[in-house]
Amino acid sequence: MSKWNAMISAPQPQAVEAGAEVLKIGGNAVDAAIACAFVQTVVDPSMCGIAGFGSFGIYLPQIDHHGYIDFHAPAPLATRPDMWAGLIESEARDGFGFFLKGRVNEVGYESVAVPATLRALEFAHKRFGTLPWDVLIEPAIYWADNGWTVRRHVYEFWTEPSILGRISGAERLAATAASRALFCRPDGKPKEVGETVVNRDYAEVLRQIAKHGAQIFYNGEIADRIAEDFAQNGGLLTRKDLEIYQPKERLPVWSDYRGWKVSTNHPPGGGVMYAQMLNVLEHFDLRELGHNTPEYIAVVAETMKRATSDKERFIVDPDFIPVPIDRLLSKELAKDRAKAIAGGEIAHVTRFDASIPTKNTTHLSVVDANGGCVSMTHSLGAPSGVVTDGLGFQYNGCMGIFDPRPGRPGSLAPGKARFSSMCPSIIFKDGTPELVIGAPGATQIAMGVLQVTLNSLDFGMTMTEAVSAPRFAATSDIIDISQRIPYGTQQALEAKGYEVARSPHPFGFSGVHAIRISNGALDGGADPWLDGMALGVGKHGFH
């Protein structure tokens, strides 16, 4: 039996500790997730925020609840399907949006979809929280008021160069004067590792939210200030968009893998994609193939490519276009796919042009003392660079992920949410949770979560081993591999006819954070690519 009766894993130490403190004083997994998420919005302001979006998986056996809160950010009501059709330059190689003239979809006021995260956090608290709302926001207020130090991963994003036309991290920070004042040095360059960011404007916003709830943001004084700013700067977002927004409660999408039951999220999230890949891969003896051998990578990459093609054809906002979930998760379809892969058939993923993926998201996994579990991924999509003067938080850039070509599954439409690869999931064995897992990482999320799942379930790795093993991805005809995959493996894949792109980084392809529960013992893993940790909570403190 584990000496820890609860655990939390996330990419930011301050946020993990806030969640652990909540677990220590008797809060449940939802309470801990909310406290952690609010701190994440302070100390990782380009990855997530109250003006972001996400997916919140909740399992609470004490009240017999298991479901998802879907809070994907919809396009504002002023959106027109053809408004950017004449501005297209190219499509990202991994499918993460299009490049437009003027980059109006990537940065600035037009790039902002309806803020969803705050409403979802309050919704979750009202339905499932046990501690007072203001108590859960206190840690975030502390870090905003007193300041936090810039970490390695934050700085890496802020200084990320422009890659084949994508807006650089520094350009996003410099998009508005309020953003520059918060996150840049006097010379205009981003603050460096170890420097302090104090955000008293955001601390005051959080105090108002702690006192008045999300209503003040969506229907009150803060809503007025947001609407005025966007009206003055040519944005699509209006006060009506804020007033009418509500998250959606959904049942899990279920599948199974070698005797485990997989619970994941609905479209427009990436859960179907994740489950579909597991369905195909259970037809292969992965241990016999050998972890990260050329044969293993080829099989998994072909599975990824087929799931990517299905995603782009079928996995959209189900409120606009029906998604054939049963067909996509059919065991017969998986069997046919596996047969084709085993026979050496190579799939192709067509792209408008080529680029490199970005990763502007965060995640948290929680297990509480009563067996409650939360897997929550939330994001800005890609930060818009917009900070309203005096409010201190950055808005999402979710409009950049829509297809600007009318008549496509992912085309622009008012009120529509775009696909996201985020797939916060909980895997069960014999009716009890065994793996709580999820990740940030744009279109690579499902790919990273898939590989860590295989590392844990098929290869028996500890969670630290599972999240640390070298990864790869195939969201186009190219197989992208991390630097730690041997050159000999790359050469063997190229001999099979694959184009392989080697990342200069040792880690990447999402940042998976997970907790495994085995015979009462909790085993947490925090992806070393990011800055976080897994923290156990017991009667003697944290570890």
ABEGO torsion letter per residue (X at the ends): XBABABBBBBABAAAAAAAAAAAAAGBBAAAAAAAAAAAAAAABAAABEAABBEBBBBBBAAAGBBBBBBBBBBBBAABBAAAAAAABABBBAAGBEBBBBGGAAABEAAABBBBAAAAAAAAAAAAABABBAAAAAAAAAAAAAAEBBBBAAAAAAAABBBBGGBBBAAAAAAABAAAAAAABBAAGBBBBBGBBBBBAAAAAAAAAAAAAEAAAAAABAAAAAAAAAAAAAGBABBAAAAAABBBBBBBBBBBBBGGBBBBBBBOABAAAAAAAAAAAAAABBAAAAEBGBAAAAAAAAAAAAAAAAAAAAABBBAAABBBBAAAAABAAAAAAAAAAAAAGBBBBBBBABBBBBBBBBBBBBBBBAAGBBBBBBBBAGBBAGBBBBGAGBBBBAAAAABBABBGBAABBBBGBBBBBABBBBBBBBGGBBABBBEBBGEAAAAAAAAAAAAAAAAAGBBAAAAAABBBBBBABABBBBBAABBAAAAAAAAAAGBBBBBBABABEGEBBBBBBBBGGBBBBBBBAABABBBBBBBAAEBX
